[in-house]
């Protein structure tokens, strides 16, 4: 059972279908690994449904109804499955791929398992691979950190949300394992260190580059776009 979770505000926005695509992917993947957050989201959805039922119905003329039904028919013909979060986001499927490290929402996006991904070296012991999502301004990637490797000490210009998929890591705020979510912002200055024994693989969404804070890292800040 994960010990670190998305905030209540994020879960409520997810239930309402108002999260950006990248952050929705993180939450949807976390929900497959966290029964507690699944139950919380289901409660928010039920509450939203009750509020909708309490509203007085609005009249809809025949032409508007016909237009809406035509759009629904068009969407049905273009996509076989909608995303597990709000909206009509198509999710590609590959039923014959079963990688237990990848939650189903993420697996459907990647269309390959972890062993088939093309990893790019970021620094010694750290690799990543980008995931192309909608143009919402967020950078989405998988990171693979070798056992015992420390990421350079840094803070953030914006918000970074990390979901652990394999292995784990520790920083000043605690220990994060499979299913755990860490939300870091400019108030967080940390140096994650991967657990020994196996690589740490994470899904990471950030809306701005990190800011190095170590003695030598500060010299690199003019060149950091990560």
Backbone as a chain_set.jsonl record, in Angstrom:
{"seq": "XXXXXXXXXXXXXXXXXXXXXXXXXXXXXXXXXXXXXXXXXXXXXXXXXXXXXXXXXXXXXXXXXXXXXXXXXXXXXXXXXXXXXXXXXXXXXXXXXXXXXXXXXXXXXXXXXXXXXXXXXXXXXXXXXXXXXXXXXXXXXXXXXXXXXXXXXXXXXXXXXXXXXXXXXXXXXXXXXXXXXXXXXXXXXXXXXXXXXXXXXXXXXXXXXXXXXXXXXXXXXXXXXX", "coords": {"N": [[0.846, -1.193, 0.0], [0.732, 2.141, -0.983], [2.359, 4.929, 0.674], [2.568, 7.616, 0.276], [0.708, 10.11, -1.278], [-1.264, 11.702, -3.964], [-2.4, 15.121, -3.556], [-5.429, 16.122, -1.827], [-6.771, 18.064, -3.293], [-5.839, 17.593, -5.896], [-6.851, 15.012, -6.363], [-9.595, 15.55, -6.246], [-9.863, 17.268, -8.454], [-9.16, 15.49, -10.444], [-11.284, 13.646, -10.26], [-13.278, 15.31, -11.13], [-12.581, 15.625, -13.725], [-10.9, 17.661, -14.594], [-8.153, 17.897, -14.656], [-4.935, 18.499, -16.239], [-3.683, 16.593, -19.067], [-1.161, 15.242, -18.651], [-0.788, 15.217, -15.839], [-3.093, 13.873, -15.154], [-2.484, 11.358, -16.139], [-0.507, 10.512, -14.353], [-2.01, 10.409, -11.955], [-4.032, 8.546, -12.644], [-2.438, 6.277, -13.026], [-1.378, 5.972, -10.466], [-3.737, 5.378, -9.074], [-4.304, 2.772, -9.847], [-2.61, 1.395, -8.245], [-3.22, 2.032, -5.664], [-5.549, 1.402, -3.411], [-6.784, 3.033, -1.451], [-6.804, 5.706, -2.447], [-8.277, 5.239, -4.754], [-10.79, 4.661, -3.659], [-11.312, 7.14, -2.529], [-11.493, 8.82, -4.778], [-13.693, 7.642, -6.033], [-15.634, 8.309, -4.174], [-15.699, 11.102, -4.443], [-16.597, 11.249, -7.07], [-19.133, 10.102, -6.797], [-20.311, 11.999, -5.137], [-20.273, 14.209, -6.83], [-22.052, 13.257, -8.777], [-24.403, 13.132, -7.27], [-24.835, 15.827, -6.743], [-25.302, 16.743, -9.326], [-27.674, 15.403, -9.884], [-29.34, 16.78, -8.23], [-29.783, 19.173, -9.444], [-31.974, 21.335, -11.254], [-33.428, 20.225, -14.263], [-32.457, 21.474, -17.474], [-34.067, 22.901, -20.289], [-33.847, 21.639, -23.634], [-33.542, 22.302, -26.974], [-34.738, 20.66, -29.97], [-32.962, 20.698, -32.182], [-30.464, 21.198, -31.011], [-30.161, 18.902, -29.44], [-30.012, 16.926, -31.445], [-27.622, 17.677, -32.67], [-25.747, 17.219, -30.621], [-25.99, 14.418, -30.304], [-25.057, 13.584, -32.793], [-22.364, 14.324, -32.638], [-21.529, 12.615, -30.589], [-21.845, 10.114, -31.828], [-19.866, 10.373, -33.781], [-17.535, 10.499, -32.228], [-17.614, 7.954, -31.079], [-17.078, 6.382, -33.27], [-14.463, 6.976, -33.772], [-12.816, 6.289, -31.645], [-12.038, 3.569, -29.487], [-11.929, 3.301, -26.784], [-12.218, 5.233, -23.843], [-10.238, 7.436, -21.744], [-9.417, 6.642, -18.27], [-9.773, 8.842, -16.708], [-11.508, 12.05, -16.599], [-13.152, 13.36, -19.583], [-12.816, 12.763, -23.169], [-10.528, 11.207, -23.946], [-8.649, 9.291, -26.123], [-7.371, 6.022, -25.557], [-4.799, 4.061, -26.655], [-4.548, 0.531, -27.22], [-2.958, -2.539, -26.345], [-3.363, -5.597, -26.033], [-1.767, -7.895, -25.709], [0.485, -7.288, -24.273], [1.974, -7.483, -21.197], [3.315, -6.019, -18.706], [4.212, -6.072, -15.491], [5.325, -3.963, -14.099], [4.323, -1.653, -15.09], [1.574, 0.38, -14.657], [-1.777, 0.007, -15.953], [-2.915, 2.395, -17.327], [-0.557, 3.833, -18.028], [0.847, 1.883, -19.443], [-0.776, 1.592, -21.687], [-0.345, 3.985, -22.972], [2.426, 3.913, -23.628], [2.786, 1.615, -25.245], [4.804, -0.228, -25.448], [6.935, -2.444, -23.524], [9.023, -1.955, -20.578], [11.578, -2.916, -21.206], [11.85, -2.446, -23.886], [12.072, 0.242, -24.3], [13.661, 3.279, -25.416], [16.315, 4.545, -23.895], [17.77, 7.598, -22.728], [20.892, 8.924, -21.859], [21.252, 10.971, -19.09], [22.93, 11.805, -17.034], [25.703, 10.394, -15.243], [24.603, 7.272, -14.299], [21.93, 7.971, -14.459], [19.082, 7.941, -16.458], [16.673, 8.803, -19.022], [13.441, 8.795, -20.687], [11.313, 10.378, -22.91], [7.775, 11.008, -22.873], [5.346, 11.546, -25.19], [2.792, 13.791, -24.924], [-0.298, 15.711, -24.82], [-0.33, 19.262, -25.729], [0.111, 20.735, -23.11], [2.002, 22.127, -21.783], [3.519, 20.766, -19.902], [6.276, 18.654, -19.101], [6.735, 15.287, -19.668], [8.051, 12.265, -18.564], [9.844, 9.136, -18.274], [12.039, 8.138, -15.743], [15.108, 6.53, -15.043], [17.053, 5.452, -12.491], [20.103, 4.325, -11.39], [20.941, 1.797, -8.907], [21.648, 3.146, -5.71], [22.547, 5.577, -6.707], [22.791, 9.122, -6.549], [20.733, 11.831, -7.325], [21.614, 15.085, -8.495], [21.664, 17.747, -6.047], [18.823, 19.798, -5.772], [16.224, 22.264, -6.409], [13.012, 23.509, -7.505], [11.702, 25.321, -10.282], [9.05, 25.303, -10.8], [6.326, 23.074, -10.501], [6.839, 19.666, -9.747], [5.854, 16.372, -10.225], [6.128, 13.134, -9.083], [5.901, 9.677, -9.634], [6.584, 6.587, -8.279], [7.56, 3.65, -9.898], [9.122, 1.343, -9.962], [11.479, -0.121, -7.683], [12.902, 2.276, -5.457], [13.387, 5.44, -3.687], [15.096, 7.809, -1.565], [14.836, 10.937, 0.182], [15.237, 14.085, 1.924], [12.653, 14.351, 2.793], [11.561, 11.834, 3.123], [10.972, 8.294, 2.441], [10.366, 6.75, -0.643], [8.443, 4.432, -2.389], [7.239, 1.855, -4.684], [4.331, 3.002, -6.228], [4.115, 5.248, -4.636], [3.701, 8.82, -4.455], [5.37, 11.837, -5.013], [5.217, 15.298, -4.54], [6.847, 18.066, -5.592], [7.944, 21.424, -5.211], [8.954, 24.953, -5.498], [9.529, 25.255, -2.775], [10.752, 22.991, -1.922], [13.859, 21.575, -1.434], [15.975, 19.23, -2.413], [17.74, 16.03, -2.557], [17.357, 13.333, -4.124], [18.057, 9.889, -3.569], [18.632, 6.817, -5.009], [17.406, 3.609, -3.983], [19.406, 0.81, -2.895], [20.062, -2.247, -4.673], [18.155, -2.491, -6.851], [17.343, -0.778, -9.945], [15.752, 2.443, -9.766], [12.729, 3.337, -11.069], [10.762, 5.87, -12.357], [7.771, 7.745, -13.034], [7.602, 10.953, -14.204], [6.379, 14.227, -14.049], [6.753, 17.536, -14.976], [6.419, 21.082, -14.833], [8.234, 23.054, -15.231], [11.783, 23.748, -15.498], [14.268, 22.152, -13.344], [16.171, 23.562, -10.568], [19.444, 23.778, -9.837], [21.106, 23.418, -6.704], [23.339, 22.682, -5.344], [26.888, 22.973, -4.481], [28.511, 22.877, -6.83], [26.51, 22.569, -8.648], [25.133, 24.981, -8.966], [26.633, 26.376, -10.786], [25.889, 25.225, -13.124], [23.316, 25.986, -13.687], [22.648, 28.01, -15.699], [22.599, 26.416, -17.952], [20.737, 24.465, -17.627], [17.932, 22.783, -18.702], [16.257, 20.874, -17.965]], "CA": [[0.0, 0.0, 0.0], [1.526, 3.375, -0.994], [2.27, 5.785, 1.861], [2.562, 9.007, -0.166], [-0.406, 10.185, -2.222], [-1.596, 13.034, -4.479], [-3.166, 15.934, -2.621], [-6.889, 16.043, -1.937], [-7.183, 18.954, -4.386], [-5.555, 16.914, -7.158], [-7.802, 13.913, -6.517], [-10.896, 16.139, -6.553], [-9.813, 17.742, -9.837], [-9.166, 14.287, -11.277], [-12.655, 13.127, -10.27], [-14.09, 16.246, -11.906], [-12.135, 15.616, -15.11], [-10.341, 18.966, -14.929], [-6.694, 17.894, -14.629], [-4.239, 18.369, -17.528], [-3.474, 15.204, -19.477], [0.026, 14.634, -18.046], [-1.047, 14.961, -14.423], [-4.116, 12.828, -15.102], [-1.816, 10.073, -16.351], [0.128, 10.159, -13.081], [-3.04, 10.036, -10.983], [-4.656, 7.296, -13.08], [-1.486, 5.193, -12.763], [-1.34, 5.794, -8.998], [-4.982, 4.763, -8.604], [-4.26, 1.324, -10.057], [-1.748, 0.83, -7.217], [-3.594, 2.551, -4.351], [-6.983, 1.252, -3.124], [-7.301, 4.141, -0.645], [-7.097, 6.841, -3.324], [-9.384, 4.845, -5.632], [-12.028, 4.837, -2.906], [-11.541, 8.576, -2.355], [-11.961, 9.351, -6.06], [-15.055, 7.143, -6.234], [-16.512, 9.101, -3.308], [-15.86, 12.41, -5.077], [-17.444, 11.075, -8.257], [-20.508, 9.889, -6.328], [-20.794, 13.291, -4.655], [-20.56, 15.02, -8.012], [-23.272, 12.744, -9.384], [-25.538, 13.53, -6.436], [-25.071, 17.253, -6.968], [-25.909, 16.888, -10.651], [-29.062, 14.939, -9.794], [-30.139, 17.754, -7.485], [-30.018, 20.358, -10.263], [-33.173, 21.328, -12.097], [-33.079, 19.986, -15.665], [-32.641, 22.593, -18.401], [-34.703, 22.505, -21.55], [-32.93, 21.519, -24.762], [-34.361, 22.217, -28.179], [-34.519, 19.446, -30.762], [-31.792, 20.824, -33.043], [-29.272, 21.047, -30.174], [-30.074, 17.489, -29.081], [-29.554, 16.19, -32.635], [-26.215, 18.003, -32.877], [-24.974, 16.514, -29.598], [-25.98, 12.987, -30.614], [-24.198, 13.392, -33.962], [-20.984, 14.385, -32.166], [-21.267, 11.382, -29.836], [-21.677, 9.048, -32.815], [-18.581, 10.562, -34.43], [-16.505, 10.099, -31.275], [-17.664, 6.5, -30.936], [-16.486, 5.751, -34.447], [-13.037, 7.297, -33.854], [-12.062, 5.728, -30.529], [-12.642, 2.372, -28.904], [-11.918, 3.345, -25.32], [-11.889, 6.534, -23.275], [-9.321, 7.399, -20.615], [-10.082, 6.423, -16.985], [-10.084, 10.115, -16.098], [-12.556, 12.754, -17.324], [-12.906, 13.709, -20.966], [-12.892, 11.692, -24.162], [-9.173, 11.015, -24.416], [-8.489, 7.91, -26.553], [-6.242, 5.257, -25.052], [-4.466, 2.914, -27.487], [-4.502, -0.707, -26.456], [-2.138, -3.638, -26.831], [-3.747, -6.594, -25.034], [-0.82, -8.987, -25.498], [1.618, -6.814, -23.503], [1.689, -7.482, -19.763], [4.477, -5.673, -17.899], [3.654, -5.764, -14.174], [5.867, -2.719, -13.573], [3.613, -0.515, -15.668], [0.121, 0.428, -14.492], [-2.456, -0.068, -17.239], [-2.995, 3.652, -18.082], [0.751, 4.148, -18.594], [1.164, 0.846, -20.417], [-1.513, 1.878, -22.911], [0.31, 5.11, -23.641], [3.748, 3.564, -24.15], [2.653, 0.58, -26.278], [5.927, -1.163, -25.341], [7.286, -2.627, -22.122], [10.205, -1.199, -20.161], [12.794, -3.41, -21.844], [11.897, -1.99, -25.279], [12.177, 1.697, -24.36], [14.939, 3.874, -25.783], [16.717, 5.399, -22.779], [18.771, 8.613, -23.026], [21.725, 9.206, -20.691], [21.177, 12.337, -18.587], [24.195, 11.927, -16.321], [26.145, 9.076, -14.827], [23.658, 6.531, -13.486], [20.568, 8.484, -14.612], [18.598, 7.951, -17.83], [15.255, 9.117, -19.14], [12.794, 8.684, -21.987], [10.164, 11.279, -22.891], [6.465, 10.526, -23.301], [4.674, 12.625, -25.897], [1.386, 13.992, -24.567], [-0.877, 16.92, -25.384], [0.426, 20.511, -25.527], [-0.346, 21.452, -21.907], [3.139, 22.805, -21.18], [4.237, 19.912, -18.962], [7.199, 17.665, -19.636], [6.424, 13.982, -19.089], [9.134, 11.346, -18.892], [10.237, 8.086, -17.345], [13.429, 8.24, -15.31], [15.694, 5.313, -14.492], [18.21, 5.812, -11.683], [20.767, 3.096, -10.98], [20.958, 1.62, -7.45], [22.601, 3.912, -4.92], [22.941, 6.834, -7.345], [22.14, 10.326, -6.044], [20.463, 12.91, -8.264], [22.182, 16.324, -7.937], [20.81, 18.525, -5.153], [18.094, 20.772, -6.586], [14.858, 22.646, -6.116], [12.22, 23.543, -8.732], [11.107, 26.598, -10.686], [7.606, 25.098, -10.815], [5.888, 21.869, -9.796], [7.242, 18.366, -10.285], [5.113, 15.262, -9.611], [6.852, 11.883, -9.357], [5.281, 8.411, -9.229], [7.554, 5.493, -8.315], [7.048, 2.438, -10.556], [9.985, 0.227, -9.554], [12.514, 0.285, -6.75], [12.531, 3.347, -4.548], [14.417, 6.438, -3.407], [14.927, 8.573, -0.329], [15.369, 12.289, 0.295], [15.029, 14.629, 3.26], [11.235, 14.273, 3.161], [11.125, 10.471, 3.408], [11.299, 7.189, 1.547], [9.304, 6.574, -1.632], [8.496, 3.128, -3.036], [6.28, 1.652, -5.763], [3.011, 3.551, -6.0], [4.175, 6.509, -3.906], [3.738, 10.056, -5.236], [5.974, 13.001, -4.375], [4.956, 16.575, -5.2], [7.894, 19.007, -5.222], [7.776, 22.779, -5.743], [10.115, 25.764, -5.098], [9.812, 25.165, -1.331], [11.451, 21.724, -1.675], [15.256, 21.49, -1.876], [16.27, 17.842, -2.041], [18.687, 15.228, -3.332], [16.906, 11.939, -4.087], [19.068, 8.828, -3.705], [17.973, 5.546, -5.309], [17.685, 2.486, -3.092], [20.323, -0.209, -3.401], [19.431, -3.515, -5.026], [17.572, -2.464, -8.189], [17.139, 0.59, -10.412], [14.509, 3.14, -9.438], [12.074, 3.846, -12.28], [9.694, 6.774, -11.96], [7.062, 8.589, -13.989], [7.82, 12.31, -13.712], [5.748, 15.324, -14.793], [7.212, 18.828, -14.468], [5.976, 22.205, -15.652], [9.34, 24.006, -15.343], [13.053, 23.066, -15.218], [14.784, 22.157, -11.977], [17.18, 24.574, -10.26], [20.502, 23.159, -9.052], [21.423, 24.185, -5.499], [24.602, 22.234, -4.767], [28.043, 23.861, -4.659], [28.885, 22.922, -8.234], [25.303, 22.607, -9.458], [24.749, 26.354, -9.268], [27.363, 26.799, -11.989], [25.26, 24.624, -14.293], [21.954, 26.477, -13.865], [22.369, 28.657, -16.995], [22.503, 25.427, -19.027], [19.76, 23.438, -17.273], [16.587, 22.871, -19.28], [15.654, 19.586, -17.59]], "C": [[0.887, 1.251, 0.0], [1.3, 4.216, 0.263], [2.189, 7.267, 1.502], [1.595, 9.134, -1.348], [-0.535, 11.573, -2.842], [-2.426, 13.792, -3.456], [-4.659, 15.747, -2.848], [-7.398, 16.902, -3.093], [-6.972, 18.292, -5.739], [-6.545, 15.779, -7.396], [-9.202, 14.436, -6.856], [-10.949, 16.625, -7.994], [-9.831, 16.569, -10.807], [-10.584, 13.74, -11.399], [-13.567, 14.015, -11.107], [-13.698, 16.292, -13.37], [-11.475, 16.906, -15.548], [-8.821, 19.031, -14.862], [-6.118, 17.899, -16.038], [-3.906, 16.903, -17.804], [-2.304, 14.546, -18.749], [-0.211, 14.289, -16.579], [-2.132, 13.907, -14.248], [-3.502, 11.449, -15.281], [-1.138, 9.603, -15.072], [-0.915, 9.662, -12.084], [-3.691, 8.713, -11.363], [-3.752, 6.102, -12.81], [-1.384, 4.917, -11.264], [-2.583, 5.063, -8.505], [-4.99, 3.255, -8.808], [-3.442, 0.627, -8.97], [-2.18, 1.19, -5.806], [-5.098, 2.427, -4.114], [-7.57, 2.431, -2.346], [-7.673, 5.338, -1.518], [-8.203, 6.5, -4.324], [-10.714, 5.07, -4.933], [-12.354, 6.316, -2.733], [-12.074, 9.193, -3.644], [-13.392, 8.891, -6.34], [-16.056, 7.928, -5.382], [-16.751, 10.489, -3.895], [-16.773, 12.314, -6.291], [-18.903, 10.879, -7.862], [-21.118, 11.194, -5.828], [-21.145, 14.199, -5.825], [-21.83, 14.576, -8.71], [-24.508, 13.142, -8.61], [-25.871, 14.996, -6.636], [-25.724, 17.504, -8.318], [-27.376, 16.472, -10.615], [-29.956, 15.966, -9.116], [-30.459, 19.002, -8.3], [-31.305, 20.22, -11.059], [-32.76, 21.118, -13.546], [-33.357, 21.219, -16.519], [-33.26, 22.081, -19.691], [-33.682, 22.522, -22.679], [-33.755, 21.373, -26.025], [-33.909, 21.054, -29.052], [-33.265, 19.535, -31.609], [-30.5, 20.651, -32.245], [-29.075, 19.594, -29.781], [-29.53, 16.663, -30.25], [-28.08, 16.435, -32.889], [-25.323, 17.263, -31.888], [-24.882, 15.023, -29.914], [-25.092, 12.693, -31.819], [-22.729, 13.417, -33.556], [-20.609, 13.128, -31.392], [-21.04, 10.216, -30.791], [-20.321, 9.149, -33.492], [-17.445, 10.142, -33.515], [-16.45, 8.59, -31.12], [-16.992, 5.801, -32.094], [-14.99, 5.965, -34.526], [-12.212, 6.659, -32.76], [-12.801, 4.564, -29.909], [-12.771, 2.464, -27.395], [-11.562, 4.738, -24.863], [-10.96, 6.353, -22.098], [-10.079, 7.193, -19.315], [-10.288, 7.712, -16.216], [-11.125, 10.812, -16.961], [-12.172, 13.053, -18.757], [-12.962, 12.511, -21.871], [-11.536, 11.466, -24.785], [-8.975, 9.565, -24.842], [-7.247, 7.272, -25.956], [-5.973, 4.089, -25.997], [-4.312, 1.669, -26.637], [-3.593, -1.723, -27.138], [-2.315, -4.794, -25.868], [-2.686, -7.639, -24.746], [0.384, -8.557, -24.677], [1.242, -6.754, -22.025], [2.987, -7.253, -18.998], [3.965, -5.262, -16.526], [4.198, -4.47, -13.575], [5.051, -1.515, -14.0], [2.124, -0.59, -15.371], [-0.56, 0.535, -15.845], [-2.557, 1.274, -17.98], [-1.675, 4.027, -18.745], [1.139, 3.149, -19.664], [0.467, 1.116, -21.745], [-0.915, 3.054, -23.679], [1.598, 4.675, -24.336], [3.695, 2.594, -25.324], [3.85, -0.359, -26.363], [6.197, -1.381, -23.862], [8.608, -1.92, -21.824], [11.474, -1.638, -20.89], [12.941, -2.913, -23.275], [12.044, -0.475, -25.405], [13.584, 2.139, -24.75], [15.324, 4.888, -24.7], [17.832, 6.348, -23.213], [19.559, 8.903, -21.753], [21.632, 10.682, -20.334], [22.468, 12.699, -17.864], [24.581, 10.527, -15.874], [25.123, 8.429, -13.898], [22.217, 6.973, -13.613], [20.217, 8.544, -16.1], [17.132, 8.374, -17.856], [14.751, 8.807, -20.538], [11.514, 9.502, -21.927], [8.91, 10.584, -23.396], [5.734, 11.701, -23.932], [3.2, 12.661, -25.518], [0.893, 15.278, -25.208], [-0.082, 18.16, -25.027], [-0.054, 21.305, -24.318], [0.801, 22.124, -21.164], [3.947, 21.967, -20.225], [5.15, 18.944, -19.707], [6.965, 16.348, -18.917], [7.497, 12.99, -19.515], [9.206, 10.219, -17.865], [11.702, 8.312, -17.007], [13.874, 6.905, -14.734], [17.001, 5.692, -13.797], [18.817, 4.522, -11.148], [20.877, 3.014, -9.459], [22.041, 2.447, -6.768], [23.008, 5.253, -5.497], [22.131, 7.998, -6.783], [21.94, 11.318, -7.185], [21.047, 14.195, -7.677], [21.175, 17.11, -7.099], [20.144, 19.659, -5.95], [16.769, 21.16, -5.936], [14.145, 22.791, -7.465], [11.697, 24.947, -9.007], [9.585, 26.512, -10.681], [7.248, 23.881, -9.998], [6.374, 20.621, -10.527], [6.518, 17.277, -9.508], [5.76, 13.961, -10.047], [6.072, 10.7, -8.809], [6.315, 7.308, -9.368], [6.893, 4.243, -8.903], [7.828, 1.187, -10.154], [11.037, 0.746, -8.599], [12.014, 1.347, -5.803], [13.655, 4.344, -4.41], [14.096, 7.144, -2.098], [15.458, 9.981, -0.513], [15.05, 12.801, 1.698], [13.586, 14.508, 3.729], [10.754, 12.857, 3.438], [11.586, 9.467, 2.379], [10.101, 6.909, 0.646], [9.517, 5.254, -2.364], [7.398, 3.044, -4.093], [4.885, 2.158, -5.368], [3.007, 4.884, -5.278], [4.291, 7.693, -4.863], [4.411, 11.141, -4.407], [5.673, 14.241, -5.209], [5.98, 17.573, -4.684], [7.65, 20.343, -5.914], [8.959, 23.625, -5.268], [10.442, 25.729, -3.607], [10.611, 23.912, -0.98], [12.854, 21.788, -2.273], [15.756, 20.117, -1.454], [17.297, 17.204, -2.966], [18.261, 13.764, -3.245], [18.057, 10.958, -4.336], [18.337, 7.505, -3.912], [18.366, 4.477, -4.31], [18.711, 1.552, -3.73], [19.513, -1.435, -3.802], [18.844, -3.555, -6.426], [17.398, -1.022, -8.633], [15.798, 1.141, -9.938], [13.954, 3.731, -10.73], [10.852, 4.642, -11.856], [9.039, 7.408, -13.188], [7.088, 10.004, -13.425], [7.142, 13.315, -14.639], [6.198, 16.632, -14.169], [6.768, 19.936, -15.411], [7.025, 23.305, -15.775], [10.634, 23.255, -15.026], [13.402, 23.086, -13.746], [15.833, 23.256, -11.821], [18.219, 23.933, -9.348], [20.862, 24.046, -7.869], [22.72, 23.744, -4.841], [25.74, 23.188, -5.109], [28.424, 23.996, -6.123], [27.658, 23.029, -9.138], [24.894, 24.005, -9.85], [25.432, 26.871, -10.527], [26.686, 26.294, -13.259], [23.882, 25.206, -14.593], [21.707, 27.2, -15.185], [22.159, 27.673, -18.143], [21.425, 24.383, -18.783], [18.427, 23.737, -17.935], [15.761, 21.671, -18.861], [14.578, 19.778, -16.543]], "O": [[1.715, 1.407, 0.897], [0.212, 4.222, 0.84], [1.786, 8.084, 2.329], [1.661, 8.356, -2.3], [0.023, 12.533, -2.311], [-3.073, 13.193, -2.597], [-5.096, 15.283, -3.901], [-8.339, 16.521, -3.79], [-7.814, 18.408, -6.629], [-7.026, 15.604, -8.515], [-9.913, 13.833, -7.66], [-11.949, 16.427, -8.683], [-10.448, 16.646, -11.869], [-11.037, 13.409, -12.495], [-14.519, 13.532, -11.72], [-14.384, 16.917, -14.178], [-11.477, 17.23, -16.736], [-8.249, 20.112, -14.998], [-6.741, 17.359, -16.952], [-3.854, 16.082, -16.888], [-2.43, 13.416, -18.278], [0.128, 13.193, -16.133], [-2.092, 13.131, -13.293], [-3.939, 10.483, -14.656], [-1.191, 8.418, -14.742], [-0.731, 8.625, -11.447], [-3.885, 7.849, -10.507], [-4.226, 5.037, -12.414], [-1.311, 3.762, -10.845], [-2.492, 4.219, -7.614], [-5.612, 2.53, -8.032], [-3.557, -0.584, -8.786], [-1.582, 0.715, -4.84], [-5.855, 3.279, -4.579], [-8.728, 2.792, -2.557], [-8.742, 5.922, -1.344], [-8.983, 7.373, -4.702], [-11.654, 5.6, -5.525], [-13.519, 6.71, -2.782], [-13.004, 9.999, -3.609], [-14.209, 9.669, -6.831], [-17.182, 8.18, -5.809], [-17.871, 10.997, -3.854], [-17.615, 13.183, -6.518], [-19.804, 11.417, -8.506], [-22.296, 11.467, -6.062], [-22.176, 14.872, -5.819], [-22.604, 15.407, -9.185], [-25.544, 13.455, -9.198], [-27.042, 15.373, -6.694], [-26.593, 18.367, -8.446], [-28.222, 17.111, -11.239], [-31.158, 16.031, -9.373], [-31.306, 19.802, -7.903], [-31.675, 19.125, -11.482], [-31.829, 21.771, -14.017], [-34.351, 21.917, -16.321], [-32.997, 20.957, -20.119], [-32.756, 23.334, -22.672], [-34.563, 20.453, -26.15], [-32.809, 20.531, -28.876], [-32.558, 18.537, -31.749], [-29.548, 20.037, -32.728], [-27.948, 19.098, -29.786], [-28.679, 15.796, -30.054], [-27.356, 15.519, -33.28], [-24.272, 16.742, -32.261], [-23.809, 14.432, -29.801], [-24.438, 11.651, -31.857], [-21.932, 12.629, -34.064], [-19.492, 12.63, -31.524], [-20.131, 9.413, -30.579], [-19.683, 8.129, -33.753], [-16.493, 9.502, -33.962], [-15.368, 8.009, -31.037], [-16.398, 4.737, -31.919], [-14.299, 5.245, -35.247], [-11.004, 6.498, -32.929], [-14.029, 4.566, -29.814], [-13.611, 1.797, -26.792], [-10.681, 5.369, -25.446], [-10.884, 5.273, -21.513], [-11.262, 7.524, -19.239], [-10.921, 7.692, -15.161], [-11.586, 10.242, -17.95], [-10.994, 13.005, -19.11], [-13.132, 11.38, -21.417], [-11.392, 11.522, -26.006], [-9.117, 8.672, -24.007], [-6.196, 7.906, -25.863], [-6.822, 3.209, -26.136], [-3.979, 1.758, -25.455], [-3.482, -1.752, -28.364], [-1.497, -4.965, -24.964], [-2.681, -8.224, -23.663], [1.247, -9.39, -24.401], [0.302, -6.054, -21.647], [3.686, -8.213, -18.677], [3.343, -4.208, -16.398], [3.605, -3.929, -12.642], [5.084, -0.473, -13.345], [1.467, -1.541, -15.795], [0.009, 1.09, -16.784], [-2.303, 1.298, -19.184], [-1.661, 4.486, -19.887], [1.702, 3.53, -20.69], [1.047, 0.897, -22.808], [-0.981, 3.096, -24.908], [1.834, 5.024, -25.493], [4.458, 2.725, -26.281], [3.908, -1.202, -27.258], [5.743, -0.597, -23.028], [9.232, -1.353, -22.722], [12.349, -0.816, -21.16], [14.04, -2.951, -23.828], [12.132, 0.038, -26.52], [14.568, 1.461, -24.453], [14.726, 5.96, -24.604], [18.727, 5.964, -23.967], [18.972, 9.105, -20.69], [21.9, 11.546, -21.169], [23.024, 13.778, -18.068], [23.839, 9.575, -16.115], [24.812, 8.969, -12.836], [21.348, 6.414, -12.945], [20.954, 9.121, -16.9], [16.438, 8.311, -16.841], [15.538, 8.584, -21.458], [10.717, 9.343, -21.002], [8.975, 9.689, -24.238], [5.525, 12.729, -23.288], [2.457, 11.708, -25.75], [1.582, 15.867, -26.041], [0.751, 18.123, -24.122], [-0.566, 22.414, -24.466], [0.618, 22.633, -20.058], [4.994, 22.424, -19.767], [4.829, 18.48, -20.802], [6.994, 16.298, -17.687], [7.816, 12.889, -20.7], [8.7, 10.333, -16.749], [12.507, 8.637, -17.879], [13.119, 6.234, -14.031], [17.933, 6.188, -14.431], [18.124, 3.717, -10.525], [20.904, 4.046, -8.787], [23.197, 2.45, -7.191], [23.742, 6.0, -4.85], [20.926, 7.874, -6.567], [22.877, 11.61, -7.927], [20.983, 14.383, -6.462], [19.983, 17.133, -7.405], [20.804, 20.38, -6.698], [16.269, 20.48, -5.041], [14.618, 22.256, -8.467], [11.302, 25.668, -8.092], [8.905, 27.532, -10.57], [7.801, 23.67, -8.919], [6.326, 20.536, -11.754], [6.559, 17.255, -8.278], [5.923, 13.711, -11.242], [5.634, 10.715, -7.659], [6.866, 7.107, -10.45], [5.817, 3.831, -8.469], [7.256, 0.105, -10.022], [11.446, 1.904, -8.681], [10.855, 1.333, -5.391], [14.747, 4.139, -4.94], [12.974, 7.081, -1.595], [16.408, 10.204, -1.264], [14.637, 12.028, 2.563], [13.319, 14.557, 4.93], [9.644, 12.681, 3.94], [12.463, 9.74, 1.559], [8.964, 6.839, 1.113], [10.597, 4.98, -2.886], [6.712, 4.028, -4.369], [4.342, 1.792, -4.326], [1.999, 5.589, -5.3], [4.893, 7.591, -5.933], [4.069, 11.345, -3.242], [5.849, 14.24, -6.428], [5.996, 17.898, -3.496], [7.204, 20.387, -7.061], [9.893, 23.075, -4.684], [11.535, 26.137, -3.214], [11.096, 23.786, 0.145], [13.017, 22.025, -3.47], [15.941, 19.865, -0.263], [17.668, 17.756, -4.001], [18.749, 13.03, -2.386], [18.908, 11.178, -5.198], [17.514, 7.115, -3.084], [19.505, 4.433, -3.844], [18.86, 1.514, -4.951], [18.399, -1.632, -3.317], [19.011, -4.551, -7.129], [17.313, -0.126, -7.793], [14.839, 0.396, -9.737], [14.619, 4.521, -11.4], [10.013, 4.159, -11.095], [9.669, 7.581, -14.232], [6.648, 10.234, -12.299], [7.308, 13.263, -15.858], [6.045, 16.827, -12.963], [6.742, 19.758, -16.629], [6.758, 24.361, -16.348], [10.591, 22.225, -14.353], [12.907, 23.92, -12.988], [16.32, 23.811, -12.806], [17.911, 23.581, -8.209], [20.92, 25.269, -7.997], [23.162, 24.367, -3.876], [25.578, 24.097, -5.923], [28.637, 25.107, -6.61], [27.753, 23.522, -10.262], [24.365, 24.213, -10.942], [24.879, 27.701, -11.248], [26.877, 26.854, -14.338], [23.33, 24.94, -15.661], [20.634, 27.024, -15.761], [21.609, 28.036, -19.183], [21.21, 23.508, -19.622], [17.86, 24.814, -17.751], [14.656, 21.481, -19.369], [13.961, 18.806, -16.107]]}, "num_chains": 1, "name": "protein.A"}
